[in-house]
Every structure is written in C-alpha cells, then in structure tokens.
Amino acid sequence: MPMADPIPPTSNDLVKSFDDSQNQPFLKTVLLPAVVIVLIIVVGGITGYFLSSGKIASPISPSGGGTAGQTSGSSVKEAGIKNPTIYKDKSEGRVEVNDNQDVPEGSHKLIRPGGNSQTAYLVSSALDLNDFVGKCVEVMGETFSSQKAAWFMDVGYARVLDSCPSGL
C-alpha cells in the first residue's frame, strides 16, 4: 500500500520575522555572565593584593601578618582572637622557642614563675608565636593532653604585657 503524502503545515510558523528581541537572549545568556565573571576576578585580585601587602589588617594578626622568622624585634603587641568563651585557659609568662629535646611537644614554651615544673608548652594554629619570643605575655588558649609536657596549650590569643610577672 502506498504511503500518503504528508500534509503541508498551514500555519504561519514557517516564517518568522527578525526583530530586536532576538538580541535579548544574547545579552542575558552570554554578555551579562561574562561581565560578572570578569568583575569577580578583578575584585578578587585587588583584594588579594591588599591582603598580601598588609594594607588590610586581618583579625588574626593586627600587625598585618608576620613572617615565620621574626623574633623579639617584632612590634606585634597582640594577636589572635580574644574570646574567653572559646579560649578558657589563660596564663602569663615569657615566651621562648622550645629547644628542650626531652619535651618535644610544642614549638614554643611559656616560662612561668615557680621553676621548670610550671613551664607550659605552646603551639598555635591561630597566630605566629615567633612574634612574641623573648616577651612577657598573657596567652589564652585551649589545653590539650600530651605525652611529656605538664601543660600543653594551643594558643588562640596573645598580648604583650607591660611588665613580666613577679618571679621571672
């Protein structure tokens, strides 16, 4: 049986006129997202430049950041986040680099009045303790368990004191 010829369409959908509304999808789907992406990249680059150059202070280190090699010549007076609800443990003493091979826990130690048994061993995930080496400070942090240190603290805030505690 022979197939019948298809019926030709009778509507006017075959011919469409070109008008300015055809440019709208190009603007909305291509040009606008491209402009937004370029703007995000430019703003991110500018923000990164200012943060890396130290022209904008970060909440961790008000001095604009420090390098790992800084020692007691650093001018940092306080760093970190002073929040007693987070950092419940607090102490005062003089910060030194931990060179004690018998107690390898902590990159630094806090020399406190009362002798070696009162030394607190320190580490910090929030600030650079090298900025406070040789200075008497108040530290706030969280106590962690340790294998050899009598007191092992993760420091979240440190402030240079006007004078050392008596006995140091």
N, C-alpha and C positions, 0 to 999 in steps of 0.2 A: 504494500500500500504506500503510495507516495505521500510524502510529508507536505503539510500545508505551509505556505509561505507565512513567515511571522507578520503580525500586524504592525504596521509602522506606528510609532508614537504620534499622538495627535496633540500633545500639549506643547506649549511654547518653552519647555525646559531645555530644548536643544541649543538655543541661542541665548547667551547672557551678555548683558552689556558690562563694559568695564567702567567703573567709576572710582572715585577717591576712597570709597570704603574698602577697597582691596588693599590699600596701604596700611590700614589699621592693624591687621594681624602681624605684619612685619614689624611695626613699632612695638607691639605688645609682646611678641614672642622672640624677637631677636635683639632689637636695639636696646630696649629697656633692661633686660637681664645683663647684657654686655656692659652697659654703663654702670650698673650696680656692682658687678664683679670687679671692674676696674677701680671703682671708688673704694671698695673694701680693701683691695690690695694696696692702694695708695695710703689710706688711713692706717692700715696695719704697719706698713713700712715706716711711716712717720712716728707712730707710737713706739715701735721697736727701736728706732734711732734714739729717741729721747730717754727711754728706759735704759738702754745700754750705755749712754753717755753720762748717766747720773743726773740729768737735769730734772728728772721727776723722781722724788723720793718714794721708795717702796715701803709698805708697812712693816716689813721685816727689819730693815736697816735704815734709820732715818738719815744716815750719812750719805745715802745714795749707793750703798754697797761697798764692799771691801774686797781685797784680794786675799787669797789664802796665805800669802807670805807676809802680811803685815804683822808687826809686833807692837811693843809698847809705845811706839811713836805714833800710833793711830790716834785720831782725835774723836773717835766714837765715844759718846757719853752714855748712851743707852741704845738697846736694840732688842727687837723681838716684839711680842705682844703681851702687854701687862694685863693678864686676866686671871684673877685669883680663883675663879670657878673652874678653869681648865688646869692651871698650874697651882696645885695646893701646897706643894713643898717649897720651902724657902730657906736660904741660908746666906751668910756673909763670910767673906774671906778674900784671900789673894789668889788670883788665877795663875797657874803655871802649866807649862806643857808637861804631859805625863811621860817622864823618862824612866819610870820605875818598871824594870823588867819583871819583878815579882807580881805586879798587879797590872796586867796588860789591858784591862778594861778601861775604856775612856781615853779620849785623845788629850784631855787636859785634867788637871786636878785643882781642887779648891782647898788651899791651906787655911785651916781654921784654928782658932786658939785652942790649946789643950794638947798639942802634940800630934804625932803621926796617926794615932788611933782615931782622931777626929777628921782626918782628910776625906773629902768627898771627891769621887772620881766622876768626871763630867764628859758628856757627849752632847751634841746639839744637832737636831735636824732642822732647826729654825734660824740659826744665826751662826756667824763665824766667831768662834771663841778666841781665835788669834788676835782679834781686835782688843781683847781685854787682858792679854798676857802681861804680868807684872803689875796689874792694877788691883786695888781692893774694890770688890763689887758686891752687890746684892744680886743673887740669882733666884729665879723662880722656875720650877720645872716639875717633872714627874719622876718619882723614884722607881727604879727597876730592880729586879733581882739580879744578882751577879754571882760569879763563882768565887772570886777572891776579894773584891772590894767590899769594905764595910758599908759604904754608901755609894750607890751608883745612880746618877741623875741625868735625865735628858732635859737640858736647859731650853726653855722657851722664851725667857726674858732675862736680860742682864742690864744692870745700871751701875755706873761708876760711882763710888761713894766719895764724899769729901775727905774722909779720913778712914784709916784702917780700924777694924775692931780692936779693942784693947787686948794685948797679948800677942800681937803679930809684929 
